[in-house]
């Protein structure tokens, strides 16, 4: 009998939320990964039952019964990859009830039976209050005449040496002055593209990935709550900035800000957070306590179905956390894990980071079981002192099998400065050794967020998270580039990628009177990466325009001087690419110049 069938807790206590046995396998009948995990106590009332590993046609006789809600009818929907299906109950489960799932696998040979028993958690109704926005000063916001709707934060560059890696800079500033939103900067720090978001909405994790074999932009957008996680959705946009897909979490949860990783088969790995009531007396907390469970979901992008869900509570002990349960309350739950990154390794395993256990975990992608831990209280490796991290982010497996990590060292501070490190793990010898480390001068200490990206030319790009700074270091550790947002700004991760784009929307322009009796046109094309110069055309009608001025592109917005008397009643601008061809034309408009 599974542990969650024990007697119910006293009325003034929260439920036991941890399973009777940690790190159990999600594999059933040797081939099917089932979620919720058998024996778990943290399923959501809106959960679907996921069967991953066999075609939907081989699943039969599915029976789903709640201890309070009884037998559940529902639909079995196949994943677009053809390797499984989800059973979607027609109605939600009751909080606190036990659920039993039975199914048969029809395949060559004797039929096999799947049995999944789990408990539904009791939700903790914490607030979704956004983090505070710092308005800043007027000089910390960029403004453009041709795009008055855009006002991103300024970017200052203090170091820009020769030899940086090719590519643009990708960031997503929030909390500071101006609008929050995903942002692309050119190699010198000038604005290329910005998507301004409404007040209290933020974006994180802007990067270039492959979707359908083509480069795309991906980011998360939504509300960043005061509890340190996101409530929103993930976005995929093509090289015209047109949205191809919006990826949402399933099982009654919302996509979190920390990870959005595309896989080659049309699936995505995302994070989510699940606040639930939990008896925390075993780790010094309240019997009537609550915690936030860190969740990883594999989503079928085409159907939106949850193909697999991994929960930290099912695999990591509460005592592994460096957070203190006794300091938590139901309105400020125990964030014992704080899942903040997911990486797909070359062998198909998953590498995840849990900030609040100071550990990196390697997961078997089929069973969900932890194969090994790097760091924390239960490390699988003998750790040289320089390899230990605290409150870390963003571990990534590199081509040689070593692991890059952004080591925050805070918060609270246990180190003098944050650093980027590369660690080599030797599973056979059970050792972890430091390959390299990078620090900033003067020292930077990021209480939260941050990442380390190893570039193809051997450079390393670091986003310093809460510190609002991003840097590139050469192979010998020399600082090649250093950029800064206003001090109150934060950017969860920062990257450098190659990117080519021609926006679906046309260029924008406006015109203003100049002191010499002429005029000045202001032209921009938000997101265009191949504009070498601008032409201005005027004339008596939209169909009768001729070139009156031309100027090389000079930043996001180019000012083009127009000679006196050259301005006709109608006007447009044309973007000219590096080959001399017209790449974009604004819609002609009637212009009136005030004097």
C-alpha positions in Angstrom: 0.0 0.0 0.0 1.4 3.4 -0.9 2.2 5.9 1.8 -0.4 8.5 0.8 -3.1 6.1 1.9 -2.3 6.8 5.6 -4.7 8.5 7.9 -5.6 12.1 7.2 -3.8 14.8 9.3 -5.4 16.6 12.1 -7.8 19.4 11.1 -5.3 22.2 11.9 -2.4 20.6 10.0 -1.6 20.8 6.3 -1.4 17.5 4.3 1.8 15.5 4.1 3.0 16.5 0.6 6.1 14.4 0.2 5.9 10.8 -1.1 6.6 7.8 1.0 9.6 7.0 -1.2 11.7 9.6 -2.9 13.1 9.4 -6.4 10.8 6.7 -7.6 10.6 5.8 -11.3 7.9 7.0 -13.6 8.4 4.0 -16.0 5.5 1.6 -16.0 5.4 -1.8 -17.8 9.0 -1.3 -18.9 8.3 1.3 -21.6 5.7 3.9 -20.6 6.5 7.0 -18.6 3.5 7.9 -16.6 2.7 11.2 -14.8 1.7 12.1 -12.2 4.4 10.0 -10.7 3.0 6.9 -8.9 3.1 7.6 -5.2 3.3 11.4 -5.5 1.1 13.7 -3.4 1.5 16.9 -5.4 -0.7 16.5 -8.4 -2.9 19.5 -9.4 -6.7 19.2 -9.5 -6.6 19.9 -13.2 -4.0 17.3 -14.0 -4.1 15.2 -17.1 -2.8 11.6 -17.0 0.2 11.4 -19.4 1.4 8.2 -21.0 4.7 8.6 -22.9 6.4 5.8 -24.8 3.8 3.9 -26.9 1.4 5.0 -29.6 -2.0 6.1 -28.5 -3.6 3.2 -30.3 -1.9 0.8 -27.9 -3.5 2.3 -24.8 -6.8 0.8 -23.8 -9.2 0.2 -20.9 -8.3 3.4 -19.2 -10.0 3.8 -15.8 -9.5 6.9 -13.6 -11.2 7.0 -10.2 -11.0 9.6 -7.5 -11.6 8.7 -3.8 -14.1 11.6 -3.5 -15.1 12.4 -7.1 -15.5 8.8 -8.3 -15.1 7.6 -11.8 -13.9 10.1 -14.4 -14.9 10.1 -18.0 -12.5 11.9 -20.4 -10.8 12.0 -23.7 -7.5 10.3 -24.8 -5.6 12.7 -27.1 -2.5 11.6 -29.0 0.8 13.5 -29.1 1.8 14.8 -32.5 5.0 12.8 -32.3 3.1 9.5 -32.2 4.7 8.3 -29.0 2.0 8.6 -26.5 -1.2 10.3 -25.3 -2.8 12.2 -22.5 -6.1 11.3 -20.8 -8.0 14.5 -20.1 -10.6 14.1 -17.4 -13.9 15.7 -18.2 -13.9 17.4 -14.7 -11.3 18.3 -12.2 -10.2 16.3 -9.2 -10.9 17.3 -5.7 -8.1 18.8 -3.6 -6.7 16.2 -1.1 -8.3 13.2 -2.8 -6.5 10.0 -3.9 -6.7 8.9 -7.5 -6.2 5.5 -9.1 -5.4 5.0 -12.8 -5.5 1.7 -14.6 -4.7 1.2 -18.3 -3.7 -1.7 -20.6 -1.1 -1.7 -23.3 -2.1 -3.6 -26.4 1.0 -4.6 -28.2 2.5 -7.8 -29.7 2.5 -10.3 -26.9 0.5 -10.5 -23.7 -1.3 -7.3 -22.7 0.4 -5.3 -20.0 -1.3 -3.4 -17.2 -0.4 0.1 -15.9 -1.3 1.1 -12.4 -0.8 4.7 -11.2 -1.9 5.9 -7.7 -1.3 9.5 -6.7 -2.8 12.1 -4.4 -4.1 15.6 -5.4 -2.5 18.5 -3.5 -4.3 21.2 -1.6 -3.5 24.5 -3.3 -2.0 27.4 -1.4 -3.7 30.5 -2.7 -0.7 32.9 -2.6 -0.8 36.3 -4.3 0.3 37.0 -7.8 1.5 40.5 -6.9 4.1 41.6 -9.4 7.6 42.7 -8.4 7.9 46.4 -7.9 8.9 48.5 -11.0 11.5 51.2 -10.5 10.7 54.2 -12.6 14.2 55.6 -12.8 15.1 59.0 -14.4 14.3 60.4 -17.8 17.9 60.1 -19.0 17.7 56.3 -18.4 15.1 55.8 -21.1 15.6 55.7 -24.9 13.0 57.6 -27.0 12.5 57.8 -30.7 10.6 60.2 -32.9 9.7 57.6 -35.5 8.6 55.1 -32.8 7.1 57.1 -29.9 5.5 53.8 -28.6 8.9 52.4 -27.7 10.9 53.5 -24.6 13.4 50.9 -23.6 16.0 51.4 -20.9 19.3 52.9 -22.0 22.4 50.8 -22.5 25.9 52.0 -21.6 29.0 50.3 -22.9 32.2 50.7 -20.8 34.5 48.2 -22.5 34.4 47.3 -26.2 37.6 45.7 -27.4 38.5 44.1 -30.7 38.1 40.4 -31.0 34.6 39.8 -29.6 32.6 36.9 -31.0 30.3 37.7 -33.9 26.6 38.1 -33.2 24.1 40.4 -31.5 23.3 40.7 -27.8 20.0 39.3 -26.5 18.6 40.6 -23.2 15.2 41.2 -21.6 15.4 44.1 -19.1 12.6 44.5 -16.6 11.9 46.3 -13.3 13.9 49.4 -14.2 13.1 52.6 -16.0 11.2 52.5 -19.3 9.3 49.5 -20.7 10.2 45.9 -20.0 10.5 43.6 -22.9 12.8 41.4 -25.1 15.6 43.4 -26.6 18.3 42.8 -29.3 21.4 44.9 -29.3 24.0 45.2 -32.0 27.6 44.2 -31.2 28.3 47.8 -30.0 25.3 47.9 -27.7 23.0 49.9 -30.0 19.3 48.9 -30.2 18.2 46.6 -33.0 14.8 45.3 -31.8 12.6 45.9 -28.8 9.1 44.7 -27.9 7.7 46.9 -25.2 5.3 45.2 -22.8 2.5 46.7 -20.7 3.2 47.9 -17.2 3.7 45.1 -14.7 4.4 42.6 -17.5 7.9 41.4 -18.0 9.9 39.2 -20.4 12.9 37.0 -19.7 15.2 34.5 -21.5 15.3 36.0 -25.0 17.4 33.7 -27.2 17.8 32.1 -30.6 16.8 28.5 -31.0 15.8 26.1 -33.8 12.1 25.3 -34.5 11.3 23.2 -37.5 14.9 23.4 -38.5 14.9 27.2 -38.8 16.2 29.9 -36.5 13.6 31.5 -34.3 13.4 33.9 -31.4 12.0 32.5 -28.1 11.2 34.2 -24.8 8.9 34.1 -21.8 6.5 36.9 -21.0 4.1 37.5 -18.1 4.0 38.6 -14.5 7.1 38.1 -12.3 5.6 37.7 -8.8 7.1 38.8 -5.5 7.6 35.1 -4.8 10.3 34.8 -7.4 8.7 32.9 -10.2 6.8 33.8 -13.3 3.1 33.4 -14.3 2.8 33.6 -18.1 3.6 31.9 -21.4 6.5 31.2 -23.7 6.6 32.7 -27.2 8.2 31.5 -30.5 8.6 34.1 -33.3 10.2 33.7 -36.8 12.7 35.9 -38.6 10.0 38.4 -39.5 9.0 38.7 -35.7 5.7 37.0 -36.5 4.5 34.8 -33.6 4.5 31.1 -34.6 3.4 29.6 -31.3 2.6 30.5 -27.7 3.5 27.6 -25.4 1.6 27.4 -22.1 2.0 25.1 -19.2 -0.6 22.4 -18.6 -2.1 20.7 -15.5 -3.6 24.0 -14.2 -0.2 25.7 -13.9 1.3 28.7 -15.7 4.6 28.8 -17.5 7.5 30.1 -15.4 10.2 32.6 -16.4 13.2 30.3 -15.8 13.3 27.9 -18.8 12.0 27.4 -22.3 14.0 24.9 -24.3 12.9 23.7 -27.7 13.6 20.1 -28.8 14.0 18.9 -32.4 10.9 16.8 -32.4 8.4 19.7 -31.8 8.4 19.5 -28.1 9.5 22.0 -25.4 10.8 21.8 -21.9 9.4 24.5 -19.6 9.4 25.2 -15.9 6.4 26.0 -13.7 5.8 26.5 -10.0 3.0 24.9 -7.9 2.2 26.5 -4.5 0.6 23.9 -2.2 -0.2 23.3 1.5 2.3 21.1 3.2 3.1 19.9 6.7 6.6 21.2 7.2 7.2 19.9 10.8 9.8 17.4 9.6 12.1 20.2 8.6 11.4 22.7 11.4 8.5 24.4 9.8 4.8 24.8 10.6 2.4 21.8 10.6 0.0 24.2 8.8 2.7 25.3 6.3 3.0 25.7 2.5 5.7 25.4 -0.1 6.3 26.1 -3.8 7.0 22.9 -5.8 9.3 23.3 -8.8 7.9 21.5 -11.9 9.4 20.6 -15.2 7.0 19.8 -18.1 7.6 18.5 -21.6 5.0 20.1 -23.8 3.8 18.9 -27.3 3.9 22.4 -29.0 1.3 21.5 -31.6 -1.4 20.1 -29.3 -0.4 21.8 -26.0 -0.6 18.5 -24.2 1.7 17.7 -21.2 3.7 14.7 -22.3 5.6 14.4 -19.0 5.8 16.2 -15.7 8.6 16.1 -13.2 8.2 17.5 -9.7 10.9 18.3 -7.3 8.9 17.1 -4.4 8.9 13.6 -5.8 12.7 13.4 -6.0 14.4 15.8 -3.7 14.2 15.8 0.1 13.0 18.9 1.9 16.1 18.7 4.1 18.4 19.3 1.2 17.3 22.9 1.0 19.4 25.8 2.3 16.2 27.8 2.8 14.7 27.7 6.3 11.2 26.2 6.5 10.7 27.9 9.9 10.8 31.3 8.2 8.0 30.4 5.7 4.3 31.1 6.1 1.3 30.1 3.9 1.5 33.6 2.3 5.3 33.3 1.8 5.7 29.6 1.1 8.9 27.5 1.6 10.7 27.6 -1.7 12.7 24.5 -0.9 14.0 23.8 -4.5 13.7 26.9 -6.8 14.1 25.1 -10.1 15.8 27.6 -12.4 17.2 25.8 -15.5 16.9 22.7 -17.7 19.4 21.5 -20.3 19.1 18.5 -22.6 22.4 16.7 -22.6 24.0 14.8 -25.5 23.1 11.4 -24.0 19.4 12.4 -23.7 19.5 13.0 -20.0 18.3 16.3 -18.4 20.6 18.6 -16.4 18.7 20.8 -14.0 19.6 23.4 -11.4 18.0 24.0 -8.1 19.0 27.3 -6.6 18.0 26.6 -3.1 19.6 23.3 -2.7 22.9 24.6 -4.2 22.9 21.5 -6.5 22.9 20.5 -10.1 21.0 17.3 -10.9 21.3 14.9 -13.8 17.9 13.2 -14.5 17.0 10.1 -16.5 14.7 11.6 -19.1 12.4 8.4 -19.2 12.1 7.5 -15.5 12.6 11.0 -14.1 15.0 9.6 -11.5 18.0 11.6 -10.3 21.1 9.8 -11.6 23.6 12.1 -9.7 24.0 15.3 -7.8 26.7 17.9 -8.2 27.1 20.0 -5.1 24.6 20.6 -2.3 24.3 18.5 0.8 24.3 15.1 -0.9 26.8 15.5 -3.8 27.6 12.4 -5.7 31.1 13.7 -6.3 34.0 14.6 -4.1 34.0 18.4 -4.6 37.2 20.5 -4.7 36.4 23.7 -2.7 36.5 25.8 -5.8 33.8 23.7 -7.5 31.1 24.2 -4.9 28.4 26.7 -5.8 25.8 28.6 -3.8 22.4 29.8 -5.2 23.7 28.9 -8.7 22.0 29.2 -12.1 22.3 27.9 -15.7 24.4 24.7 -15.7 25.0 23.6 -19.3 26.8 20.5 -20.7 29.6 21.6 -23.0 30.9 19.7 -26.0 33.7 17.9 -24.0 31.2 16.8 -21.3 32.3 19.5 -18.8 29.6 21.7 -17.2 29.4 25.5 -17.2 27.6 27.1 -14.3 26.9 30.7 -13.1 27.7 30.7 -9.4 25.8 33.5 -7.7 27.3 33.1 -4.3 24.3 34.9 -2.8 21.5 35.4 -1.5 22.3 35.6 1.4 25.9 36.2 0.5 28.2 33.3 1.2 30.9 34.4 -1.3 32.5 37.8 -2.0 31.5 37.8 -5.7 29.6 35.9 -8.4 31.6 34.0 -11.0 31.2 31.8 -14.1 32.9 28.4 -13.8 33.5 25.3 -15.8 33.6 22.0 -13.9 34.7 18.6 -15.1 32.9 15.6 -13.5 34.3 12.2 -13.5 31.6 9.7 -12.8 34.0 6.7 -12.7 36.3 8.3 -10.1 33.5 10.3 -8.4 35.3 13.6 -8.6 34.5 17.2 -9.7 37.4 19.5 -10.6 37.5 23.1 -11.6 38.5 23.8 -15.3 38.2 27.6 -15.3 36.5 30.5 -13.6 35.7 34.1 -14.5 35.1 37.0 -12.2 34.5 40.7 -12.8 36.7 43.6 -11.8 35.4 45.4 -9.8 33.7 42.4 -8.2 30.0 41.9 -8.9 27.6 40.0 -6.5 24.3 38.9 -8.1 21.7 38.0 -5.5 19.6 36.3 -8.2 19.5 35.3 -11.9 22.5 35.2 -14.3 24.0 32.8 -16.9 27.2 31.7 -18.6 27.3 31.1 -22.3 30.3 29.5 -23.9 30.6 30.8 -27.5 31.8 29.0 -30.5 35.1 30.9 -30.7 36.0 30.1 -27.1 34.8 33.4 -25.6 32.4 33.3 -22.6 29.4 35.6 -22.3 28.0 36.3 -18.9 24.8 37.9 -17.9 25.1 39.1 -14.3 21.4 38.9 -13.6 20.2 41.2 -10.9 23.3 43.4 -11.3 22.1 44.7 -14.7 25.4 44.0 -16.5 26.6 41.7 -19.2 30.2 40.9 -20.2 32.2 38.9 -22.7 35.6 37.4 -21.8 38.2 36.0 -24.2 39.8 32.6 -23.9 42.5 33.8 -21.6 40.0 35.6 -19.3 40.5 39.1 -20.6 37.4 41.4 -20.5 36.4 42.2 -24.1 33.0 43.7 -23.7 31.1 45.2 -20.8 27.5 46.6 -21.0 25.2 48.1 -18.4 21.5 48.8 -18.0 20.4 51.4 -15.5 21.2 50.2 -11.9 17.6 49.4 -11.0 17.1 47.2 -14.0 17.3 43.4 -14.1 17.8 40.9 -17.0 17.4 37.3 -16.1 19.8 36.0 -18.8 21.9 37.7 -21.5 23.3 36.0 -24.6 25.2 36.6 -27.9 23.8 34.9 -31.0 23.9 35.4 -34.8 20.6 36.7 -36.0 19.2 37.8 -39.4 15.7 39.3 -39.6 13.5 41.3 -42.0 10.4 42.4 -40.1 6.9 41.7 -41.5 5.9 45.3 -40.5 7.2 48.2 -42.7 9.7 50.8 -41.6 8.5 53.8 -39.6 9.2 57.5 -40.1 8.3 61.0 -39.2 9.4 64.5 -40.3 10.1 67.7 -38.4 11.1 71.2 -39.5 14.8 72.2 -39.4 16.3 75.6 -38.6 17.6 76.2 -42.2 14.1 76.1 -43.7 14.4 72.5 -44.6 13.3 69.5 -42.7 14.6 66.4 -41.0 13.2 62.9 -41.6 13.6 60.3 -38.8 13.5 56.7 -40.0 13.7 53.3 -38.2 12.8 49.7 -38.8 12.4 47.9 -35.5 14.2 44.5 -35.8 15.8 44.8 -39.2 19.3 43.5 -39.3 20.4 44.4 -42.8 19.8 48.1 -43.2 22.9 50.0 -44.6 21.2 53.3 -45.5 18.0 55.2 -45.9 16.3 57.0 -48.8 13.7 59.7 -48.5 11.2 60.1 -51.3 8.7 62.9 -51.7 6.2 64.0 -54.4 2.8 65.3 -55.3 1.1 61.9 -54.9 1.8 58.4 -53.4 2.4 57.1 -56.9 4.7 59.9 -58.0 7.5 60.0 -55.5 11.2 60.6 -56.2 14.4 60.4 -54.0 15.4 63.7 -52.4 17.9 62.5 -49.8 19.9 59.5 -48.6 21.9 58.8 -45.5 23.8 55.9 -44.0 22.1 54.1 -41.1 23.2 55.6 -37.8 21.7 53.6 -35.0 18.1 52.4 -34.3 16.8 55.8 -35.7 18.5 57.7 -38.4 18.1 61.4 -38.9 18.1 62.4 -42.6 18.5 66.1 -43.6 16.1 67.2 -46.3 16.9 70.3 -48.4 14.7 73.3 -48.3 11.9 73.1 -50.9 12.4 69.4 -51.4 9.4 68.3 -49.4 6.3 67.4 -51.3 2.9 66.8 -49.8 3.5 63.0 -49.8 6.5 61.2 -48.4 8.0 57.8 -47.7 11.3 56.2 -46.7 13.1 53.1 -48.1 15.5 50.9 -46.2 18.5 49.9 -48.4 20.4 46.7 -47.6 24.2 46.0 -47.8 23.8 44.8 -51.4 22.2 48.1 -52.4 18.7 46.7 -52.8 15.5 48.1 -51.3 14.5 45.8 -48.4 11.6 47.8 -47.0 9.4 50.7 -47.8 7.2 52.6 -45.4 3.6 53.4 -46.4 3.5 56.8 -48.1 1.8 59.5 -46.0 0.8 63.1 -46.4 3.1 65.3 -44.3 2.7 68.7 -42.9 5.6 70.6 -41.4 4.9 73.0 -38.6 7.0 76.2 -38.5 
